[in-house]
Amino acid sequence: MKLYYAPGTCAVACWIALEWAGADYEVEKVQLGTDEYRKINPLGAVPALDIGEGIVRSELAAILRYILNKYPEKDLGADESAEDKFQFDEIMAFMTGDFHPSFKGLFAAKSLTTSTDEKELENIKKASFAAIDSAMTNLDRLIGDGDYVYKNKKTVLDAYVYVLTRWSELTPKSWKEYPNIKRVSEKIEKDEVVQEIMKKSQE
């Protein structure tokens, strides 16, 4: 397998998950949106995962789910009951459907307006802070008082949450100001795999 990534992006969460799963994989750093990369992923975005025989698939949640399905023995997903799976899926759906999009104004203000006025673009970025804070607050609630994002076990959600909540450092209120996110993130940060990949992903 080959994972396509860019530094600081959500694709790094897939990298961590692949390593936790003990997968046989390699990574390739790409430039987002380039014509060259669009030949691999027409959207020009990361992550994208080449699973062999010319098959390249994208979307972070789908890639994480693929890792869970391919390496079930690693137990990096939900527990067995319908209620446990519901809890896991709620967090995953929130991350992809609400949390991740809340940062669009911060990272892609130009995509939300036809204006090129720098003051307006800056106002869009500032307006995104409230949406990000709301998303962070709800994520903090969903995590609760466990040692990990989901209940008291390490799952791919930990990699997802750890990487994306770091983006809040670009806002007036960082992840450190949300008690449950802070507790879990500091625990994940001690993981040697996480430390190594976060360092490699910035090279």
C-alpha positions as CSV (number, residue, x, y, z in Angstrom):
1,M,0.0,0.0,0.0
2,K,1.0,3.6,-0.5
3,L,-0.4,6.5,1.4
4,Y,-0.2,9.9,-0.2
5,Y,0.0,12.8,2.4
6,A,1.0,16.4,2.9
7,P,2.5,17.8,6.1
8,G,0.0,19.0,8.7
9,T,-3.0,17.4,7.0
10,C,-5.5,14.8,8.2
11,A,-3.6,12.3,6.1
12,V,-1.1,12.0,8.9
13,A,-3.8,10.4,11.0
14,C,-4.0,7.6,8.4
15,W,-0.2,7.2,8.6
16,I,-0.4,6.8,12.3
17,A,-3.3,4.3,12.0
18,L,-1.4,2.2,9.4
19,E,1.6,2.0,11.7
20,W,-0.5,1.0,14.7
21,A,-2.1,-1.7,12.5
22,G,1.3,-3.1,11.6
23,A,0.5,-2.6,7.9
24,D,2.9,-3.1,5.0
25,Y,2.9,0.3,3.5
26,E,4.9,3.2,2.2
27,V,4.2,7.0,2.1
28,E,4.7,9.6,-0.5
29,K,4.6,13.3,0.2
30,V,2.7,15.3,-2.4
31,Q,1.8,18.9,-3.4
32,L,-1.9,19.4,-3.0
33,G,-3.9,20.4,-6.1
34,T,-1.1,20.0,-8.6
35,D,-1.8,18.5,-12.0
36,E,0.7,15.8,-11.3
37,Y,-1.1,14.7,-8.1
38,R,-4.5,15.0,-9.7
39,K,-3.5,12.1,-11.9
40,I,-3.5,10.0,-8.8
41,N,-6.4,11.6,-7.0
42,P,-8.6,13.8,-9.2
43,L,-9.7,15.9,-6.2
44,G,-6.1,16.9,-5.6
45,A,-6.6,16.3,-1.9
46,V,-5.1,14.0,0.7
47,P,-5.3,11.4,2.0
48,A,-5.3,8.9,-0.8
49,L,-4.4,5.3,-0.5
50,D,-3.1,3.0,-3.2
51,I,-4.1,-0.5,-2.3
52,G,-2.5,-2.1,-5.3
53,E,-3.5,-3.2,-8.9
54,G,-4.0,0.5,-9.8
55,I,-6.7,1.0,-7.2
56,V,-6.4,4.4,-5.4
57,R,-9.2,5.4,-3.0
58,S,-9.6,8.6,-0.9
59,E,-11.6,10.0,2.0
60,L,-10.1,9.8,5.5
61,A,-13.0,8.0,7.2
62,A,-13.1,5.4,4.4
63,I,-9.4,4.8,4.7
64,L,-9.6,4.4,8.5
65,R,-12.5,2.0,8.1
66,Y,-10.4,0.0,5.5
67,I,-7.6,-0.3,8.0
68,L,-10.0,-1.5,10.6
69,N,-11.5,-4.1,8.2
70,K,-8.1,-5.3,6.9
71,Y,-6.5,-5.6,10.4
72,P,-9.3,-6.6,12.7
73,E,-6.9,-8.5,15.0
74,K,-5.4,-5.2,16.1
75,D,-8.7,-4.1,17.6
76,L,-8.4,-0.5,16.7
77,G,-12.1,0.0,16.3
78,A,-15.4,-0.2,18.1
79,D,-16.4,-3.0,20.6
80,E,-18.9,-5.5,19.4
81,S,-22.3,-4.4,20.7
82,A,-24.6,-2.2,18.5
83,E,-24.5,0.5,21.1
84,D,-20.6,0.5,21.2
85,K,-20.5,0.7,17.4
86,F,-23.1,3.5,17.5
87,Q,-20.9,5.5,19.9
88,F,-17.8,5.0,17.8
89,D,-19.6,5.9,14.6
90,E,-21.1,9.0,16.1
91,I,-17.6,10.3,16.9
92,M,-16.3,9.4,13.4
93,A,-19.3,11.0,11.7
94,F,-19.0,14.1,13.8
95,M,-15.3,14.4,12.9
96,T,-15.9,14.1,9.2
97,G,-19.2,15.9,8.9
98,D,-18.9,18.7,11.4
99,F,-15.5,19.1,13.0
100,H,-13.3,18.9,9.9
101,P,-15.5,21.3,7.8
102,S,-15.5,23.9,10.7
103,F,-12.0,24.7,9.7
104,K,-12.8,25.6,6.1
105,G,-13.1,29.3,6.8
106,L,-9.7,29.3,8.5
107,F,-7.8,27.3,5.8
108,A,-9.8,28.1,2.6
109,A,-11.5,31.4,3.1
110,K,-11.2,32.1,-0.7
111,S,-13.5,29.2,-1.4
112,L,-16.3,30.8,0.6
113,T,-16.5,34.1,-1.2
114,T,-16.1,35.6,-4.7
115,S,-14.3,38.6,-3.2
116,T,-10.5,39.0,-3.3
117,D,-10.5,41.7,-0.7
118,E,-8.0,40.8,2.0
119,K,-10.0,42.4,4.8
120,E,-13.1,40.3,3.9
121,L,-11.0,37.2,3.7
122,E,-9.6,37.9,7.1
123,N,-13.1,38.5,8.5
124,I,-14.1,35.1,7.2
125,K,-11.2,33.5,9.0
126,K,-12.1,35.3,12.2
127,A,-15.7,34.2,11.9
128,S,-14.6,30.6,11.7
129,F,-13.3,30.8,15.2
130,A,-16.8,30.5,16.7
131,A,-17.6,27.4,14.6
132,I,-14.3,25.8,15.5
133,D,-14.9,26.5,19.2
134,S,-18.4,25.0,19.0
135,A,-16.9,21.9,17.3
136,M,-14.1,21.6,19.8
137,T,-16.6,21.9,22.7
138,N,-18.8,19.2,21.3
139,L,-15.9,16.9,20.7
140,D,-14.8,17.5,24.3
141,R,-18.3,16.4,25.4
142,L,-18.2,13.3,23.1
143,I,-14.8,12.2,24.6
144,G,-16.0,12.4,28.2
145,D,-13.7,11.3,31.0
146,G,-12.1,8.3,29.4
147,D,-8.4,7.8,28.7
148,Y,-8.9,7.7,25.0
149,V,-11.3,9.3,22.5
150,Y,-13.5,6.2,22.4
151,K,-14.2,4.6,25.8
152,N,-10.9,3.4,27.4
153,K,-9.2,1.8,24.4
154,K,-6.8,3.0,21.7
155,T,-8.5,3.3,18.3
156,V,-8.0,5.0,15.0
157,L,-10.1,7.8,16.4
158,D,-7.2,8.8,18.6
159,A,-5.0,9.5,15.6
160,Y,-7.8,11.4,13.9
161,V,-8.6,13.6,16.9
162,Y,-4.9,14.1,17.8
163,V,-3.9,15.4,14.4
164,L,-7.0,17.6,13.7
165,T,-7.3,19.2,17.1
166,R,-3.7,20.6,16.6
167,W,-5.2,22.9,14.0
168,S,-6.9,24.8,16.8
169,E,-3.5,26.3,17.7
170,L,-4.1,28.7,14.8
171,T,-7.1,30.1,16.6
172,P,-7.5,32.1,19.8
173,K,-8.4,29.0,21.8
174,S,-6.2,26.0,21.4
175,W,-6.9,22.3,22.2
176,K,-5.3,22.8,25.6
177,E,-8.3,24.8,26.8
178,Y,-10.7,21.8,26.4
179,P,-10.1,19.5,29.4
180,N,-11.0,16.1,27.9
181,I,-9.3,16.9,24.6
182,K,-6.2,18.0,26.5
183,R,-6.1,14.9,28.7
184,V,-6.4,12.5,25.8
185,S,-4.1,14.4,23.5
186,E,-1.4,14.5,26.0
187,K,-1.7,10.8,26.5
188,I,-1.6,10.1,22.7
189,E,1.4,12.5,22.4
190,K,3.5,10.1,24.5
191,D,3.0,7.3,22.0
192,E,6.3,6.6,20.3
193,V,4.7,5.9,17.0
194,V,2.9,9.2,17.1
195,Q,6.1,11.1,18.0
196,E,8.0,9.5,15.2
197,I,5.4,10.0,12.5
198,M,4.6,13.6,13.5
199,K,8.3,14.3,13.2
200,K,8.7,12.5,9.8
201,S,5.6,14.1,8.4
202,Q,7.2,17.5,8.8
203,E,10.4,16.7,7.0
